[in-house]
Amino acid sequence: MVSLPVSHLAPRPGERANASRLARMAAAIGDFFEILGAAIRVTRAVESRHDPDREDLRTLGINQPLPKSW
């Protein structure tokens, strides 16, 4: 198995390649809260038996609609 460092990843579109360490950390924290918020909204929608927002599902990496069991 090969272990590659994460530092080789290309920057996101619109992001500078030589962004400061603090800027990258702030972006990572923002991404975390974006995922957390999407997870909370999807959970609330499912518990309320509503369809979750497609953008929230995409944020969580879910590309297909959730199955309906009700």
N, CA, C and O atoms as CSV, one atom per row, in Angstrom:
chain,resi,resn,atom,element,x,y,z
A,1,MET,N,N,0.848,-1.162,0.000
A,1,MET,CA,C,0.000,0.000,0.000
A,1,MET,C,C,0.896,1.229,0.000
A,1,MET,O,O,1.942,1.254,0.648
A,2,VAL,N,N,0.469,2.241,-0.735
A,2,VAL,CA,C,1.241,3.466,-0.860
A,2,VAL,C,C,0.593,4.542,-0.009
A,2,VAL,O,O,-0.628,4.699,-0.027
A,3,SER,N,N,1.385,5.270,0.722
A,3,SER,CA,C,0.886,6.361,1.534
A,3,SER,C,C,1.312,7.675,0.899
A,3,SER,O,O,2.504,7.967,0.811
A,4,LEU,N,N,0.340,8.468,0.456
A,4,LEU,CA,C,0.640,9.748,-0.169
A,4,LEU,C,C,0.207,10.878,0.750
A,4,LEU,O,O,-0.851,10.793,1.373
A,5,PRO,N,N,1.000,11.929,0.845
A,5,PRO,CA,C,0.586,13.063,1.676
A,5,PRO,C,C,-0.554,13.833,1.019
A,5,PRO,O,O,-0.691,13.829,-0.204
A,6,VAL,N,N,-1.357,14.482,1.825
A,6,VAL,CA,C,-2.488,15.237,1.326
A,6,VAL,C,C,-2.026,16.525,0.645
A,6,VAL,O,O,-2.792,17.113,-0.119
A,7,SER,N,N,-0.820,16.970,0.893
A,7,SER,CA,C,-0.346,18.248,0.371
A,7,SER,C,C,-0.224,18.270,-1.151
A,7,SER,O,O,-0.016,19.339,-1.725
A,8,HIS,N,N,-0.345,17.135,-1.815
A,8,HIS,CA,C,-0.210,17.097,-3.268
A,8,HIS,C,C,-1.508,17.455,-4.001
A,8,HIS,O,O,-1.507,17.565,-5.227
A,9,LEU,N,N,-2.605,17.638,-3.276
A,9,LEU,CA,C,-3.886,17.915,-3.904
A,9,LEU,C,C,-3.891,19.297,-4.548
A,9,LEU,O,O,-3.271,20.231,-4.039
A,10,ALA,N,N,-4.590,19.418,-5.660
A,10,ALA,CA,C,-4.710,20.697,-6.361
A,10,ALA,C,C,-5.667,21.606,-5.604
A,10,ALA,O,O,-6.593,21.118,-4.955
A,11,PRO,N,N,-5.464,22.908,-5.673
A,11,PRO,CA,C,-6.381,23.821,-4.994
A,11,PRO,C,C,-7.750,23.817,-5.657
A,11,PRO,O,O,-7.869,23.504,-6.842
A,12,ARG,N,N,-8.774,24.160,-4.903
A,12,ARG,CA,C,-10.125,24.244,-5.430
A,12,ARG,C,C,-10.219,25.406,-6.402
A,12,ARG,O,O,-9.403,26.326,-6.352
A,13,PRO,N,N,-11.203,25.372,-7.284
A,13,PRO,CA,C,-11.377,26.504,-8.206
A,13,PRO,C,C,-11.605,27.795,-7.431
A,13,PRO,O,O,-12.405,27.826,-6.496
A,14,GLY,N,N,-10.913,28.847,-7.812
A,14,GLY,CA,C,-11.035,30.129,-7.134
A,14,GLY,C,C,-10.136,30.271,-5.928
A,14,GLY,O,O,-10.057,31.350,-5.341
A,15,GLU,N,N,-9.462,29.215,-5.550
A,15,GLU,CA,C,-8.579,29.256,-4.390
A,15,GLU,C,C,-7.137,29.423,-4.865
A,15,GLU,O,O,-6.706,28.777,-5.820
A,16,ARG,N,N,-6.422,30.271,-4.206
A,16,ARG,CA,C,-5.022,30.471,-4.577
A,16,ARG,C,C,-4.201,29.253,-4.179
A,16,ARG,O,O,-4.446,28.632,-3.145
A,17,ALA,N,N,-3.226,28.924,-5.014
A,17,ALA,CA,C,-2.394,27.748,-4.767
A,17,ALA,C,C,-1.490,27.954,-3.562
A,17,ALA,O,O,-1.166,26.994,-2.864
A,18,ASN,N,N,-1.079,29.180,-3.309
A,18,ASN,CA,C,-0.154,29.439,-2.206
A,18,ASN,C,C,-0.855,30.141,-1.044
A,18,ASN,O,O,-0.277,31.025,-0.412
A,19,ALA,N,N,-2.079,29.755,-0.768
A,19,ALA,CA,C,-2.834,30.341,0.334
A,19,ALA,C,C,-2.115,30.064,1.645
A,19,ALA,O,O,-1.451,29.040,1.810
A,20,SER,N,N,-2.262,30.984,2.555
A,20,SER,CA,C,-1.577,30.834,3.835
A,20,SER,C,C,-2.150,29.656,4.615
A,20,SER,O,O,-3.252,29.178,4.347
A,21,ARG,N,N,-1.385,29.221,5.558
A,21,ARG,CA,C,-1.805,28.099,6.389
A,21,ARG,C,C,-3.087,28.433,7.143
A,21,ARG,O,O,-3.977,27.593,7.277
A,22,LEU,N,N,-3.172,29.662,7.631
A,22,LEU,CA,C,-4.358,30.094,8.365
A,22,LEU,C,C,-5.590,30.117,7.453
A,22,LEU,O,O,-6.682,29.736,7.874
A,23,ALA,N,N,-5.413,30.562,6.208
A,23,ALA,CA,C,-6.533,30.594,5.262
A,23,ALA,C,C,-7.006,29.184,4.939
A,23,ALA,O,O,-8.209,28.943,4.842
A,24,ARG,N,N,-6.079,28.255,4.773
A,24,ARG,CA,C,-6.468,26.862,4.492
A,24,ARG,C,C,-7.190,26.253,5.691
A,24,ARG,O,O,-8.148,25.499,5.522
A,25,MET,N,N,-6.730,26.580,6.908
A,25,MET,CA,C,-7.382,26.053,8.103
A,25,MET,C,C,-8.786,26.642,8.242
A,25,MET,O,O,-9.727,25.928,8.590
A,26,ALA,N,N,-8.928,27.929,7.974
A,26,ALA,CA,C,-10.245,28.564,8.042
A,26,ALA,C,C,-11.187,27.958,7.008
A,26,ALA,O,O,-12.367,27.752,7.294
A,27,ALA,N,N,-10.682,27.670,5.811
A,27,ALA,CA,C,-11.510,27.036,4.774
A,27,ALA,C,C,-11.935,25.634,5.199
A,27,ALA,O,O,-13.073,25.233,4.957
A,28,ALA,N,N,-11.035,24.890,5.826
A,28,ALA,CA,C,-11.363,23.542,6.289
A,28,ALA,C,C,-12.418,23.589,7.391
A,28,ALA,O,O,-13.316,22.747,7.427
A,29,ILE,N,N,-12.315,24.557,8.280
A,29,ILE,CA,C,-13.316,24.700,9.342
A,29,ILE,C,C,-14.667,25.078,8.744
A,29,ILE,O,O,-15.706,24.578,9.175
A,30,GLY,N,N,-14.649,25.962,7.750
A,30,GLY,CA,C,-15.887,26.332,7.061
A,30,GLY,C,C,-16.522,25.141,6.373
A,30,GLY,O,O,-17.739,24.965,6.423
A,31,ASP,N,N,-15.691,24.310,5.724
A,31,ASP,CA,C,-16.203,23.095,5.079
A,31,ASP,C,C,-16.839,22.155,6.099
A,31,ASP,O,O,-17.880,21.554,5.833
A,32,PHE,N,N,-16.210,22.031,7.266
A,32,PHE,CA,C,-16.744,21.172,8.318
A,32,PHE,C,C,-18.135,21.631,8.732
A,32,PHE,O,O,-19.054,20.819,8.840
A,33,PHE,N,N,-18.294,22.941,8.965
A,33,PHE,CA,C,-19.593,23.445,9.394
A,33,PHE,C,C,-20.634,23.364,8.278
A,33,PHE,O,O,-21.825,23.214,8.554
A,34,GLU,N,N,-20.198,23.462,7.029
A,34,GLU,CA,C,-21.121,23.293,5.907
A,34,GLU,C,C,-21.655,21.861,5.882
A,34,GLU,O,O,-22.851,21.649,5.680
A,35,ILE,N,N,-20.786,20.890,6.083
A,35,ILE,CA,C,-21.200,19.486,6.107
A,35,ILE,C,C,-22.082,19.206,7.311
A,35,ILE,O,O,-23.088,18.506,7.196
A,36,LEU,N,N,-21.713,19.746,8.465
A,36,LEU,CA,C,-22.500,19.547,9.674
A,36,LEU,C,C,-23.905,20.130,9.512
A,36,LEU,O,O,-24.889,19.494,9.890
A,37,GLY,N,N,-24.000,21.329,8.957
A,37,GLY,CA,C,-25.303,21.948,8.734
A,37,GLY,C,C,-26.155,21.147,7.770
A,37,GLY,O,O,-27.354,20.976,7.992
A,38,ALA,N,N,-25.539,20.652,6.692
A,38,ALA,CA,C,-26.282,19.838,5.722
A,38,ALA,C,C,-26.791,18.560,6.379
A,38,ALA,O,O,-27.920,18.139,6.128
A,39,ALA,N,N,-25.971,17.947,7.212
A,39,ALA,CA,C,-26.379,16.716,7.894
A,39,ALA,C,C,-27.557,16.979,8.827
A,39,ALA,O,O,-28.481,16.170,8.903
A,40,ILE,N,N,-27.529,18.092,9.529
A,40,ILE,CA,C,-28.633,18.427,10.432
A,40,ILE,C,C,-29.917,18.673,9.647
A,40,ILE,O,O,-30.985,18.198,10.035
A,41,ARG,N,N,-29.815,19.416,8.539
A,41,ARG,CA,C,-31.014,19.701,7.739
A,41,ARG,C,C,-31.593,18.432,7.115
A,41,ARG,O,O,-32.813,18.271,7.074
A,42,VAL,N,N,-30.741,17.534,6.631
A,42,VAL,CA,C,-31.222,16.275,6.054
A,42,VAL,C,C,-31.880,15.422,7.129
A,42,VAL,O,O,-32.925,14.817,6.889
A,43,THR,N,N,-31.278,15.369,8.308
A,43,THR,CA,C,-31.842,14.584,9.407
A,43,THR,C,C,-33.223,15.101,9.783
A,43,THR,O,O,-34.160,14.323,9.963
A,44,ARG,N,N,-33.342,16.414,9.899
A,44,ARG,CA,C,-34.648,16.993,10.255
A,44,ARG,C,C,-35.694,16.703,9.186
A,44,ARG,O,O,-36.845,16.409,9.508
A,45,ALA,N,N,-35.301,16.785,7.911
A,45,ALA,CA,C,-36.247,16.519,6.829
A,45,ALA,C,C,-36.707,15.070,6.860
A,45,ALA,O,O,-37.897,14.794,6.707
A,46,VAL,N,N,-35.778,14.144,7.056
A,46,VAL,CA,C,-36.131,12.721,7.075
A,46,VAL,C,C,-37.023,12.410,8.271
A,46,VAL,O,O,-37.995,11.665,8.148
A,47,GLU,N,N,-36.691,12.984,9.433
A,47,GLU,CA,C,-37.516,12.739,10.617
A,47,GLU,C,C,-38.915,13.325,10.463
A,47,GLU,O,O,-39.871,12.816,11.049
A,48,SER,N,N,-39.038,14.390,9.677
A,48,SER,CA,C,-40.345,15.007,9.428
A,48,SER,C,C,-41.065,14.380,8.244
A,48,SER,O,O,-42.161,14.804,7.875
A,49,ARG,N,N,-40.448,13.376,7.658
A,49,ARG,CA,C,-40.983,12.674,6.490
A,49,ARG,C,C,-41.154,13.604,5.290
A,49,ARG,O,O,-42.134,13.516,4.550
A,50,HIS,N,N,-40.169,14.504,5.116
A,50,HIS,CA,C,-40.110,15.380,3.954
A,50,HIS,C,C,-38.901,15.010,3.111
A,50,HIS,O,O,-37.984,14.340,3.585
A,51,ASP,N,N,-38.904,15.448,1.866
A,51,ASP,CA,C,-37.743,15.231,1.012
A,51,ASP,C,C,-36.650,16.234,1.367
A,51,ASP,O,O,-36.912,17.436,1.419
A,52,PRO,N,N,-35.429,15.758,1.613
A,52,PRO,CA,C,-34.333,16.690,1.900
A,52,PRO,C,C,-33.946,17.477,0.655
A,52,PRO,O,O,-34.197,17.042,-0.469
A,53,ASP,N,N,-33.339,18.624,0.861
A,53,ASP,CA,C,-32.872,19.466,-0.225
A,53,ASP,C,C,-31.765,18.749,-0.993
A,53,ASP,O,O,-30.884,18.136,-0.390
A,54,ARG,N,N,-31.810,18.824,-2.314
A,54,ARG,CA,C,-30.817,18.139,-3.151
A,54,ARG,C,C,-29.403,18.655,-2.906
A,54,ARG,O,O,-28.448,17.878,-2.929
A,55,GLU,N,N,-29.262,19.963,-2.672
A,55,GLU,CA,C,-27.933,20.532,-2.428
A,55,GLU,C,C,-27.344,19.973,-1.139
A,55,GLU,O,O,-26.142,19.712,-1.073
A,56,ASP,N,N,-28.170,19.786,-0.115
A,56,ASP,CA,C,-27.686,19.200,1.135
A,56,ASP,C,C,-27.229,17.767,0.908
A,56,ASP,O,O,-26.213,17.342,1.458
A,57,LEU,N,N,-27.977,17.018,0.099
A,57,LEU,CA,C,-27.573,15.644,-0.198
A,57,LEU,C,C,-26.252,15.623,-0.966
A,57,LEU,O,O,-25.390,14.787,-0.693
A,58,ARG,N,N,-26.088,16.530,-1.920
A,58,ARG,CA,C,-24.826,16.594,-2.679
A,58,ARG,C,C,-23.662,16.964,-1.771
A,58,ARG,O,O,-22.562,16.433,-1.923
A,59,THR,N,N,-23.897,17.866,-0.835
A,59,THR,CA,C,-22.848,18.252,0.120
A,59,THR,C,C,-22.379,17.045,0.912
A,59,THR,O,O,-21.199,16.927,1.242
A,60,LEU,N,N,-23.309,16.149,1.216
A,60,LEU,CA,C,-22.967,14.947,1.980
A,60,LEU,C,C,-22.448,13.814,1.096
A,60,LEU,O,O,-22.085,12.751,1.600
A,61,GLY,N,N,-22.411,14.035,-0.204
A,61,GLY,CA,C,-21.894,13.020,-1.117
A,61,GLY,C,C,-22.934,12.014,-1.551
A,61,GLY,O,O,-22.587,10.947,-2.058
A,62,ILE,N,N,-24.205,12.331,-1.365
A,62,ILE,CA,C,-25.293,11.440,-1.757
A,62,ILE,C,C,-25.814,11.934,-3.091
A,62,ILE,O,O,-26.324,13.050,-3.182
A,63,ASN,N,N,-25.692,11.115,-4.131
A,63,ASN,CA,C,-26.061,11.537,-5.479
A,63,ASN,C,C,-27.436,11.054,-5.924
A,63,ASN,O,O,-27.923,11.466,-6.977
A,64,GLN,N,N,-28.058,10.199,-5.149
A,64,GLN,CA,C,-29.362,9.671,-5.518
A,64,GLN,C,C,-30.365,10.058,-4.432
A,64,GLN,O,O,-29.975,10.293,-3.288
A,65,PRO,N,N,-31.656,10.128,-4.778
A,65,PRO,CA,C,-32.654,10.417,-3.756
A,65,PRO,C,C,-32.679,9.322,-2.694
A,65,PRO,O,O,-32.360,8.166,-2.969
A,66,LEU,N,N,-33.058,9.697,-1.495
A,66,LEU,CA,C,-33.140,8.727,-0.421
A,66,LEU,C,C,-34.351,7.828,-0.638
A,66,LEU,O,O,-35.365,8.283,-1.167
A,67,PRO,N,N,-34.266,6.555,-0.238
A,67,PRO,CA,C,-35.432,5.661,-0.394
A,67,PRO,C,C,-36.551,6.079,0.545
A,67,PRO,O,O,-36.299,6.572,1.644
A,68,LYS,N,N,-37.762,5.884,0.118
A,68,LYS,CA,C,-38.933,6.218,0.943
A,68,LYS,C,C,-39.442,4.952,1.604
A,68,LYS,O,O,-39.739,3.962,0.934
A,69,SER,N,N,-39.538,4.992,2.908
A,69,SER,CA,C,-40.048,3.830,3.618
A,69,SER,C,C,-41.380,4.124,4.282
A,69,SER,O,O,-41.901,3.288,5.020
A,70,TRP,N,N,-41.936,5.294,4.031
A,70,TRP,CA,C,-43.209,5.642,4.621
A,70,TRP,C,C,-44.283,5.828,3.608
A,70,TRP,O,O,-45.422,6.128,3.965
